[in-house]
Amino acid sequence: MFGKTIVCPKIQGRKLILKPFEKESLPLIAEWVNDQEISRYLASDNGYSLSQEEQWYEKTMTRPDNYKWGIFLGEKLIGNTSLMKIEPIHRNATYGILIGDKSAWGKGIGTEVAKAVSAYGFSRLNLNVIYGDAFVSNIGSIKALERAGFTSYGIRPAFHFIDNQYHDIWLGSLSRKG
Ligand SMILES: CC(C)(COP(=O)(O)OP(=O)(O)OC[C@H]1O[C@@H](n2cnc3c(N)ncnc32)[C@H](O)[C@@H]1OP(=O)(O)O)[C@@H](O)C(=O)NCCC(=O)NCCS
């Protein structure tokens, strides 16, 4: 399902808003997830067709354990983000983000989105802990998570084999304050 709209601090004078996106955006999202540069740290071994993306959309939108948002800079959809595997009894969830528009990288958007989505998880979904993992080599992702307050509780060694190389995973978490 989609989470409620979240207005983030402006980025370089432009509005940064998290809100639902329409099905019409799926071709763009399929383009992103099939772009090697964008998806290399998403740990997916396969490519996705548009019809698979449509099935994913239908499935995700009906799942109560998954909140999703489109990331909009001004009016433009530049990525998506989610709280996944929401556990209402244990009160934890896993954070994820994909900024597909490469021109939007390195502007602080990943940091603001991680802050905003985790604040939503604590204040609206009453979570206690949010997990956020990243490839150790995904320096931008780790920096953004750390700036949003996540800290590492360990490394999962050699978890993914990609491009003839094993990759370690940085395991991060953020706990509710107070
Ligand atoms: C990873 C991602 C979310 C980061 O978002 P972002 O908006 O670029 O992040 P921010 O700008 O808030 O912070 C990233 C920081 O890391 C830095 N950085 C990024 N790549 C880097 C690299 N290879 N080496 C060193 N620093 C790097 C940026 O310059 C920035 O630091 P700065 O503000 O000091 O310049 C975004 O690039 C993305 O969605 N990538 C594709 C999908 C992906 O990898 N998702 C995450 C899966 S865990």
Ligand as a Chemical Component Dictionary entry (heavy atoms), coordinates in Angstrom:
data_LIG
# 
_chem_comp.id                   LIG 
_chem_comp.type                 NON-POLYMER 
_chem_comp.pdbx_formal_charge   0 
_chem_comp.three_letter_code    LIG 
# 
loop_
_chem_comp_atom.comp_id 
_chem_comp_atom.atom_id 
_chem_comp_atom.alt_atom_id 
_chem_comp_atom.type_symbol 
_chem_comp_atom.charge 
_chem_comp_atom.model_Cartn_x 
_chem_comp_atom.model_Cartn_y 
_chem_comp_atom.model_Cartn_z 
_chem_comp_atom.pdbx_ordinal 
LIG C1  C1  C 0 22.255 5.021  -2.734 1  
LIG C2  C2  C 0 21.361 6.240  -2.903 2  
LIG C3  C3  C 0 20.043 6.011  -2.183 3  
LIG C4  C4  C 0 22.057 7.461  -2.285 4  
LIG O1  O1  O 0 21.224 8.582  -2.432 5  
LIG P1  P1  P 0 21.829 10.053 -2.599 6  
LIG O2  O2  O 0 20.719 10.995 -2.698 7  
LIG O3  O3  O 0 22.821 10.027 -3.684 8  
LIG O4  O4  O 0 22.544 10.168 -1.166 9  
LIG P2  P2  P 0 23.031 11.522 -0.440 10 
LIG O5  O5  O 0 23.323 12.558 -1.450 11 
LIG O6  O6  O 0 22.073 11.832 0.651  12 
LIG O7  O7  O 0 24.390 11.025 0.297  13 
LIG C5  C5  C 0 25.311 10.276 -0.422 14 
LIG C6  C6  C 0 26.707 10.720 -0.033 15 
LIG O8  O8  O 0 27.612 9.698  -0.454 16 
LIG C7  C7  C 0 28.516 10.232 -1.397 17 
LIG N1  N1  N 0 28.849 9.189  -2.353 18 
LIG C8  C8  C 0 28.030 8.596  -3.241 19 
LIG N2  N2  N 0 28.726 7.665  -3.920 20 
LIG C9  C9  C 0 29.992 7.671  -3.421 21 
LIG C10 C10 C 0 31.165 6.951  -3.703 22 
LIG N3  N3  N 0 31.191 5.986  -4.632 23 
LIG N4  N4  N 0 32.296 7.226  -3.006 24 
LIG C11 C11 C 0 32.280 8.189  -2.044 25 
LIG N5  N5  N 0 31.185 8.909  -1.723 26 
LIG C12 C12 C 0 30.054 8.646  -2.412 27 
LIG C13 C13 C 0 27.812 11.427 -1.992 28 
LIG O9  O9  O 0 28.718 12.313 -2.598 29 
LIG C14 C14 C 0 27.153 11.977 -0.728 30 
LIG O10 O10 O 0 28.116 12.575 0.109  31 
LIG P3  P3  P 0 28.371 14.150 0.165  32 
LIG O11 O11 O 0 27.030 14.767 0.502  33 
LIG O12 O12 O 0 29.380 14.296 1.236  34 
LIG O13 O13 O 0 28.842 14.550 -1.188 35 
LIG C15 C15 C 0 21.085 6.517  -4.429 36 
LIG O14 O14 O 0 22.320 6.762  -5.055 37 
LIG C16 C16 C 0 20.405 5.360  -5.112 38 
LIG O15 O15 O 0 19.197 5.184  -4.989 39 
LIG N6  N6  N 0 21.148 4.544  -5.877 40 
LIG C17 C17 C 0 20.597 3.458  -6.690 41 
LIG C18 C18 C 0 19.901 2.361  -5.891 42 
LIG C19 C19 C 0 20.582 1.978  -4.610 43 
LIG O16 O16 O 0 21.772 1.694  -4.571 44 
LIG N7  N7  N 0 19.788 1.932  -3.552 45 
LIG C20 C20 C 0 20.238 1.619  -2.215 46 
LIG C21 C21 C 0 20.184 0.174  -1.962 47 
LIG S1  S1  S 0 20.643 -0.161 -0.286 48 
# 
loop_
_chem_comp_bond.comp_id 
_chem_comp_bond.atom_id_1 
_chem_comp_bond.atom_id_2 
_chem_comp_bond.value_order 
_chem_comp_bond.pdbx_ordinal 
LIG C1  C2  SING 1  
LIG C2  C3  SING 2  
LIG C2  C4  SING 3  
LIG C2  C15 SING 4  
LIG C4  O1  SING 5  
LIG O1  P1  SING 6  
LIG P1  O2  DOUB 7  
LIG P1  O3  SING 8  
LIG P1  O4  SING 9  
LIG O4  P2  SING 10 
LIG P2  O5  DOUB 11 
LIG P2  O6  SING 12 
LIG P2  O7  SING 13 
LIG O7  C5  SING 14 
LIG C5  C6  SING 15 
LIG C6  O8  SING 16 
LIG C6  C14 SING 17 
LIG O8  C7  SING 18 
LIG C7  N1  SING 19 
LIG C7  C13 SING 20 
LIG N1  C8  SING 21 
LIG N1  C12 SING 22 
LIG C8  N2  DOUB 23 
LIG N2  C9  SING 24 
LIG C9  C10 SING 25 
LIG C9  C12 DOUB 26 
LIG C10 N3  SING 27 
LIG C10 N4  DOUB 28 
LIG N4  C11 SING 29 
LIG C11 N5  DOUB 30 
LIG N5  C12 SING 31 
LIG C13 O9  SING 32 
LIG C13 C14 SING 33 
LIG C14 O10 SING 34 
LIG O10 P3  SING 35 
LIG P3  O11 DOUB 36 
LIG P3  O12 SING 37 
LIG P3  O13 SING 38 
LIG C15 O14 SING 39 
LIG C15 C16 SING 40 
LIG C16 O15 DOUB 41 
LIG C16 N6  SING 42 
LIG N6  C17 SING 43 
LIG C17 C18 SING 44 
LIG C18 C19 SING 45 
LIG C19 O16 DOUB 46 
LIG C19 N7  SING 47 
LIG N7  C20 SING 48 
LIG C20 C21 SING 49 
LIG C21 S1  SING 50 
# 
